[in-house]
Amino acid sequence: MSDTIVVKIKKMTNAPLILPTYATLASAGVDLCAELSEQLIVNPGENVKIPTGLAIELPSQQVVALVFARSGLASRHGMGLTNGVGVIDSDYRGEIQVLMHNSGPQPVIINSGDRIAQMVFMPVFQAVFEEVAELQDTARGSGGFGSTGI
């Protein structure tokens, strides 16, 4: 498997195109920035949809783009993704928008250009389901929700 993929990107606004970038050479995700016409205030408990001004074309249906929260926003301000992880399917061509939730006690100010999320590219496998009468047994079995300890 190659170390890189080509992802086509389209600017969705009149603002200058700012390509997503990797913060370090070892970063798994590229930073996504807010593309706003004015400052956005996200109050405690509020959900917002923040535009990025970007649309992408993934190279094949075997690739998905996953959008994750940025740990700094989460730890400092309680800002996370409303839907946990955003999924950008290979056939989506609309603007990438980040669904965010303020679970902190204070309003959070988002300015245009602020890094609001990170996007990671992953391989996709489509499952073929086969009904069986029994599943192969394991030492863990059906134990879940803390069954292996703390």
Residue pairs with C-beta under 8 A, 6 or more apart in sequence:
1 123
5 58
5 59
5 63
5 121
6 59
7 56
7 57
7 58
7 59
7 65
7 121
8 56
8 57
9 17
9 19
9 20
9 54
9 55
9 56
9 57
10 54
10 55
10 56
10 57
11 17
11 53
11 54
12 35
12 51
12 53
12 54
12 55
12 95
13 35
13 51
13 53
15 35
15 53
15 112
17 53
17 54
18 33
18 113
20 30
20 31
20 32
20 33
20 54
20 119
21 30
21 31
22 29
22 30
22 31
23 31
27 118
28 118
28 120
29 68
29 118
29 119
29 120
30 118
30 119
31 70
31 115
31 117
31 118
32 52
32 54
32 67
32 96
32 98
32 115
32 116
32 117
32 118
32 119
33 52
33 112
33 113
33 114
33 115
33 116
34 40
34 50
34 51
34 52
34 98
34 110
34 111
34 112
34 113
34 114
34 116
35 51
35 52
35 53
35 54
35 112
36 50
36 51
36 110
36 111
36 112
37 112
39 109
39 110
39 111
39 112
40 48
40 50
40 109
40 110
40 111
41 107
41 108
41 109
41 110
42 48
42 79
42 100
42 102
42 107
42 108
42 109
42 110
43 102
43 107
44 78
44 102
44 103
44 104
44 105
44 106
44 107
45 101
45 102
45 103
46 101
46 102
47 82
47 99
47 100
47 101
48 99
48 100
48 101
48 102
49 97
49 98
49 99
49 100
50 97
50 98
50 99
50 100
50 110
50 116
51 95
51 96
51 97
52 95
52 96
52 97
52 98
52 116
53 95
54 95
54 96
55 93
55 94
55 95
55 96
56 65
56 88
56 96
57 93
58 64
58 65
58 88
58 90
58 121
60 90
61 90
61 91
61 124
62 90
62 123
62 124
63 90
63 121
63 122
63 123
63 124
64 87
64 88
64 89
64 90
64 121
64 122
64 123
64 124
65 87
65 88
65 119
65 120
65 121
65 122
66 85
66 86
66 87
66 88
66 119
66 120
66 121
66 122
67 81
67 85
67 86
67 87
67 88
67 96
67 98
67 117
67 118
67 119
68 81
68 85
68 86
68 117
68 118
68 119
68 120
69 79
69 80
69 81
69 100
69 117
69 118
70 79
70 115
70 116
70 117
70 118
73 79
73 80
73 108
73 116
74 80
77 102
77 104
77 106
77 108
78 102
78 103
78 104
78 105
78 108
79 100
79 101
79 102
79 103
79 104
79 108
79 116
80 100
80 101
80 103
81 98
81 99
81 100
81 101
81 117
82 99
82 100
82 101
83 99
86 96
86 98
86 99
86 117
88 96
88 119
90 124
96 119
98 116
98 117
100 116
100 117
102 108
110 116
140 147
140 148
